[in-house]
Amino acid sequence: MENRAKLKQALLEKIENLKTPTDVNLGSPITDFNLEDQSIQEIEELTGKLEAENPYLYPLLYAVDLLDGVWHLQYSTSREIRSLTKLKYGLKVGEVYQVIDLKTQSFYNQAFVKHRLGLISGYVLVTASFEVAKENNSPLPDKRLNINFKQRHLAIEKIAAVTTPQLNPFKIVEARNPPGRVPVFEITYIDETLRIGRGGDGGVYILSKSDHTKSLALEVGSYQ
């Protein structure tokens, strides 16, 4: 227990110390895209050690209730999150949230985007449903979820500080699922305030539990 707490603190402190002042101000996650190899390796080592101390080896059997709620992304190596660091025209990714609703077995990912001069702000929101995957035909749930992405919402909330409800959202398209396979997500660590997972592409996600609800589309079901 003590070792797990120390590892958790060390991991979160390492991530926080690598954030730029802009990242801290906007609440942005960081990725391995612009980090030095040594920093990436240190995060990987701390992540692996903490995963080995997971208090719930079968999180979908014994800790599924912990999934419910709002999660704030802190660090990721996934392709999708890395792409957000390459935004052009002065745009910068801000807070990225995952909001999970166990009742409806659905969630959405919401990434806020702002212009560095405050000219425009908005978000990208992707809705999805999930179901527990059964490993090796086992009747018991383990740690893997099958994901079905549904819609992608593009929204502009403000232009030059003027609210634009007519553009919120301005476009809704079908989300893409990988052809020929079901997207999966593995929960490799979870407790009351931290979750670590790995996507089907091997990307790592480190998220902290949040009570921040401002500007979030909280009614998950309304986006299904």
SEDRENTOR-361850 format. One record per residue (C-alpha): residue number from 1; residue in one letter; y, x, z. Coordinates in Angstrom, 3 decimals. Layout:
// SEDRENTOR-361850
n,res,c2,c1,c3
NUM,a,Y,X,Z
...
This chain:
// SEDRENTOR-361850
n,res,c2,c1,c3
1,m,0.000,0.000,0.000
2,e,2.457,2.748,0.969
3,n,1.534,4.818,-2.080
4,r,2.016,1.804,-4.345
5,a,5.470,1.126,-2.892
6,k,6.501,4.757,-3.431
7,l,5.245,4.758,-7.025
8,k,7.046,1.498,-7.748
9,q,10.298,2.811,-6.312
10,a,9.981,6.088,-8.217
11,l,9.339,4.283,-11.516
12,l,12.277,1.902,-11.154
13,e,14.601,4.693,-10.044
14,k,13.545,6.835,-12.993
15,i,14.316,4.026,-15.436
16,e,17.638,3.229,-13.779
17,n,18.730,6.877,-13.814
18,l,18.070,7.084,-17.560
19,k,20.340,4.146,-18.356
20,t,23.773,4.827,-19.777
21,p,26.864,3.221,-18.193
22,t,26.847,0.759,-21.111
23,d,23.204,-0.118,-20.448
24,v,23.999,-0.782,-16.794
25,n,27.058,-2.860,-17.650
26,l,25.217,-5.024,-20.178
27,g,21.900,-5.143,-18.308
28,s,20.167,-3.656,-21.350
29,p,16.578,-2.403,-21.292
30,i,15.921,1.164,-22.351
31,t,13.241,2.321,-24.758
32,d,11.606,5.617,-25.593
33,f,13.607,5.747,-28.841
34,n,16.437,7.972,-27.592
35,l,14.751,9.601,-24.606
36,e,13.654,13.204,-24.294
37,d,9.913,13.851,-24.392
38,q,9.858,14.917,-20.747
39,s,11.471,11.665,-19.598
40,i,9.032,9.623,-21.693
41,q,6.103,11.517,-20.213
42,e,7.378,11.024,-16.659
43,i,7.693,7.268,-17.188
44,e,4.225,7.120,-18.749
45,e,2.699,9.024,-15.835
46,l,4.379,6.857,-13.200
47,t,3.415,3.707,-15.114
48,g,-0.226,4.777,-15.356
49,k,-0.386,5.643,-11.663
50,l,1.144,2.313,-10.676
51,e,-1.227,0.418,-12.955
52,a,-4.087,2.143,-11.139
53,e,-2.695,0.703,-7.886
54,n,-2.519,-2.862,-9.242
55,p,-3.049,-5.177,-6.242
56,y,-4.610,-7.809,-8.515
57,l,-7.332,-6.431,-10.774
58,y,-7.856,-9.933,-12.158
59,p,-4.266,-11.232,-12.262
60,l,-5.079,-14.348,-14.285
61,l,-7.696,-15.329,-11.721
62,y,-6.054,-14.393,-8.435
63,a,-2.320,-14.042,-9.154
64,v,-1.509,-16.326,-12.065
65,d,1.252,-18.100,-10.090
66,l,3.202,-14.831,-9.978
67,l,3.753,-15.083,-13.741
68,d,5.944,-18.166,-13.447
69,g,9.707,-17.761,-13.712
70,v,12.322,-15.429,-15.152
71,w,11.568,-11.784,-15.918
72,h,14.190,-9.162,-16.829
73,l,13.026,-6.422,-19.190
74,q,13.807,-2.912,-17.933
75,y,11.870,-0.615,-20.277
76,s,9.684,-0.941,-23.351
77,t,8.096,1.138,-26.088
78,s,7.331,-1.849,-28.340
79,r,8.475,-1.844,-31.959
80,e,10.431,-5.072,-31.504
81,i,12.473,-3.766,-28.581
82,r,12.985,-0.383,-30.232
83,s,14.444,-2.169,-33.268
84,l,17.118,-3.728,-31.063
85,t,18.512,-0.252,-30.356
86,k,19.301,0.129,-34.059
87,l,21.723,-2.780,-34.399
88,k,24.656,-2.144,-36.725
89,y,28.288,-3.234,-37.026
90,g,29.107,-2.437,-33.407
91,l,26.490,-4.794,-31.971
92,k,24.661,-3.850,-28.785
93,v,21.663,-5.498,-27.155
94,g,22.301,-6.753,-23.640
95,e,19.962,-8.428,-21.188
96,v,16.479,-9.290,-22.427
97,y,14.569,-11.963,-20.533
98,q,11.142,-13.538,-20.651
99,v,10.942,-17.005,-19.123
100,i,7.422,-18.246,-18.406
101,d,6.394,-21.833,-17.657
102,l,2.821,-22.078,-16.414
103,k,2.791,-25.877,-16.530
104,t,3.216,-25.978,-20.289
105,q,1.541,-22.597,-20.923
106,s,4.601,-21.514,-22.850
107,f,7.356,-18.949,-22.691
108,y,10.332,-17.635,-24.577
109,n,11.888,-14.221,-25.022
110,q,15.675,-14.204,-25.106
111,a,17.698,-11.122,-26.084
112,f,21.471,-11.289,-25.713
113,v,23.627,-9.382,-28.182
114,k,27.302,-8.434,-27.862
115,h,29.825,-6.600,-30.010
116,r,31.177,-3.475,-28.326
117,l,34.760,-4.757,-28.822
118,g,33.923,-8.286,-27.686
119,l,34.364,-9.756,-31.170
120,i,31.143,-11.756,-31.063
121,s,28.271,-12.562,-28.710
122,g,25.025,-14.437,-29.107
123,y,21.291,-14.179,-28.728
124,v,17.907,-14.180,-30.400
125,l,15.305,-16.432,-28.803
126,v,11.605,-16.539,-29.699
127,t,9.370,-19.318,-28.412
128,a,5.622,-19.054,-27.923
129,s,2.615,-20.594,-26.237
130,f,-0.228,-18.743,-24.560
131,e,-3.765,-19.193,-23.372
132,v,-6.040,-17.097,-21.235
133,a,-8.393,-14.943,-23.286
134,k,-11.969,-14.604,-22.111
135,e,-13.340,-11.075,-22.211
136,n,-16.864,-10.572,-23.557
137,n,-17.565,-14.299,-23.335
138,s,-16.991,-14.202,-19.587
139,p,-16.312,-17.624,-18.038
140,l,-13.675,-16.061,-15.762
141,p,-10.123,-15.092,-16.803
142,d,-9.214,-11.435,-16.601
143,k,-5.843,-9.986,-17.620
144,r,-5.441,-10.760,-21.323
145,l,-3.428,-13.574,-22.873
146,n,-3.646,-14.832,-26.443
147,i,-0.175,-15.513,-27.829
148,n,0.994,-17.952,-30.494
149,f,4.587,-17.303,-31.572
150,k,6.321,-20.482,-32.766
151,q,10.033,-20.328,-33.557
152,r,12.884,-17.849,-33.748
153,h,16.343,-19.127,-32.807
154,l,19.481,-17.240,-33.837
155,a,22.665,-18.190,-32.021
156,i,26.318,-17.215,-31.795
157,e,27.815,-18.269,-28.467
158,k,31.344,-16.894,-28.847
159,i,33.615,-15.469,-31.513
160,a,36.652,-13.611,-30.111
161,a,36.158,-15.348,-26.730
162,v,36.068,-18.789,-28.372
163,t,32.910,-20.792,-27.599
164,t,31.029,-21.892,-30.714
165,p,28.550,-24.662,-29.792
166,q,28.149,-25.543,-33.478
167,l,26.534,-22.117,-33.997
168,n,24.261,-22.306,-30.964
169,p,21.842,-22.049,-32.660
170,f,22.909,-21.604,-36.256
171,k,19.429,-20.895,-37.580
172,i,15.852,-21.742,-36.575
173,v,12.915,-20.293,-38.486
174,e,9.181,-20.087,-37.977
175,a,8.140,-17.023,-36.013
176,r,5.628,-14.691,-37.596
177,n,2.212,-14.065,-36.107
178,p,0.300,-10.995,-37.313
179,p,-1.852,-11.973,-40.315
180,g,-5.559,-12.002,-39.622
181,r,-5.397,-11.541,-35.856
182,v,-4.246,-13.237,-32.663
183,p,-1.412,-11.468,-30.810
184,v,-2.484,-10.458,-27.307
185,f,-0.782,-9.295,-24.152
186,e,-2.481,-7.556,-21.215
187,i,-1.100,-7.736,-17.692
188,t,-1.844,-4.301,-16.282
189,y,0.181,-4.617,-13.071
190,i,1.816,-7.508,-11.244
191,d,3.276,-8.221,-7.828
192,e,6.027,-10.480,-6.524
193,t,8.867,-8.484,-8.125
194,l,7.431,-6.272,-10.888
195,r,5.197,-6.745,-13.912
196,i,3.796,-4.216,-16.372
197,g,2.044,-5.225,-19.550
198,r,0.844,-3.874,-22.869
199,g,1.056,-5.642,-26.202
200,g,-1.491,-5.597,-28.983
201,d,0.385,-2.720,-30.627
202,g,0.088,-0.644,-27.454
203,g,3.742,-1.114,-26.534
204,v,4.538,-0.984,-22.824
205,y,6.721,-3.591,-21.119
206,i,8.139,-3.121,-17.621
207,l,9.888,-6.192,-16.215
208,s,11.421,-7.104,-12.878
209,k,11.473,-10.631,-11.456
210,s,14.914,-12.193,-11.666
211,d,16.681,-15.180,-10.172
212,h,19.423,-14.904,-12.793
213,t,19.641,-18.185,-14.677
214,k,23.154,-18.116,-16.134
215,s,23.203,-18.750,-19.889
216,l,19.411,-18.894,-20.069
217,a,17.675,-21.713,-21.907
218,l,15.687,-22.650,-18.807
219,e,13.888,-25.693,-20.132
220,v,11.079,-23.936,-21.947
221,g,9.578,-27.204,-23.128
222,s,12.766,-28.161,-24.976
223,y,12.186,-25.247,-27.351
224,q,8.616,-26.080,-28.241
